[in-house]
Amino acid sequence: MSTKTKGVLPSHPSPPHGCKATPDVTKGEETQEAQGQRFQEHTLPEPGATMSGRMELSAHMSMAPATNGGKRRCSRPCLGDIHEDMLERVLARLPPASFFRLRAVCREWRAVAASATFLDACARVPPRDPWFLMLSERPHPVVAFDTDGRSWNACRAPTGSMPVAASGGLVLYSVLATGALCVSNPLTGASRALPTPPQGQGQGVPQLHAIAMYGSPYRVALFTGELPDLSMAVFDSSEGSWEGPVPLARRSGTSSTDAPTHGGDDTVYFLSKSGDVVATNMKRSSLKQYSSAVVPSECGAVVYFLSHSGTVLACDTASRTFAELPRILPVHFEYSIDVVACNGASYAVVLSEYLDTASLRVWQFAEGAWRQVAAMPPGMAHGFYGKRADINCVGHGDRVMVCVSSGEVNGCFMCDVRSNQWEELPRCINGDGEIIDFLAAFSFEPRVEINV
C-alpha cells in the first residue's frame, strides 16, 4: 500500500497448465530466470477433466520355484489389497497437490474425494502449511504458492471475481461486475453466494473501508463510514444472515497523538526531499483495496486495517469499538506500509528510505507502542532504494509474505518473524516462458474437507 494506484484485477480465467524449472538449453545450465518454477500441470483440474499425470503402480514380481522344476511369477501385495478405510486415511495425509494428481489412477480413487469417511480422515490431519493465493495486474491463471512443496500450483476461483479476504481454508471473493460477495474453497472449487449486505440509515451508500473474514463457522465483517463515524455489518455463516450495520465507538485514550481530536481522516501535504508535494492520504492497491489483518479473540476478533491517512485502525468486533494506533513514522515521511496478523498478534510492515538506502522492517504493536521485531538484511533491502516501490503483505502462522513491486523491481519475499529469516521466492513462469510478477497475496490453509 503506497501513494500510487494500481490497475484493477481482471476476471479470472480457467485454471492453468502448470509450472516447473526450465534450463537454458543454449548454455547447458539454468539461467537466473530459469530458476523459477512453472505451474504444476493438472494439479487441480476442472470437474470432469482427465489428468495426464498418472502414478505408475508397479507390482514388483518375484521369482519362486514351481513344482515342475521351472519358475513362476508371484506378485507381491499392492495398493489394491489395502482396506478401503486404510487407503482413505493414507490419501488424506498426502499433500493436497499430490492427492489431486493421484485421483487419475482409477475411478475408485477419484470417487474418494466425495467419500464421507475420507473427508472425516482429512479433518483429523494436523494443520497444514499455508498456500498463498497470488494476485497480479495482468491476466493469468489462478495460482498459489505451496510453502510445503515450494511449488506453484493451480487453484480454482469463481469466474469474474477478485479475492478480498481469506480465513482458514476459504477465500472470500467480490464479483467485479456487481460487487456481490461469495465464499469459495480454492481446492475443490465449491462456492457459496452471500446475501446482499444491509445498508445503513442515511443518504447514499456508505464508504467501504475494509472486509474481514474470521472464525469457524466463518463470519464476514464489513467496515464502513468515515472517521470517527465507523459502522460494522457482520455475516454469520451458521445463521446465513447479516447483522447490522451497528456503530463503532472510539476507545478513549488509545488514539494516535497526531490524529485530529475531532473530525476524521484529514489529509496533510508536505514537500519530499526531491521537492515534490506529497499527500499523506494512502492510495491503496486496487488488488488489496479492502484487505485487513485479523487477530482472533474469545468472542470475536480484532480487525486491523489502514485509514486513508496511513494510520492503523483496530476494530474489536465483540465490544464494537475501534482505536487509532500511533504512527510508526512521522507524518512527513514517505513510505509504504501494510498490516498483517501472525500467531495471534498484529504487525505492520514498513518500507522506507533513509540516508541513501532502503529498509524493510516488521513492527509489532504491544503495550501501547510499536517495537521492531524483524528486518530484511540491508543487502536485500538496498535494491529497493530509489525505486518508489509498493509493498503488499499477508501473514500466516510464523510467516509473512511481502510482495514488493514498482516499475523497476518486483519480487516476493518470505519472512519468519520469530527467527528473522528472509528468503526470496522462486519466480513463477507461465506456459509461454514468461515470468509472472505478483503484486499481492492472500493466505489460506489447503483443506479439501472444508465446506462453504
PyMOL commands that set and color helices and strands:
alter all, ss='L'
color gray80, all
select helices_A, chain A and resi 33-35+79-81+84-92+96-102+107-114+116-123+286-288+378-384
alter helices_A, ss='H'
color red, helices_A
select strands_A, chain A and resi 37-38+61-65+71-75+131-135+143-146+151-154+161-167+170-175+181-184+191-193+208-214+219-226+229-236+241-250+269-271+277-279+293-296+301-306+312-316+321-324+335-342+345-354+357-366+369-375+390-396+399-405+410-416+421-424+428-429+435-436+440-444
alter strands_A, ss='S'
color yellow, strands_A
deselect
rebuild
show_as cartoon
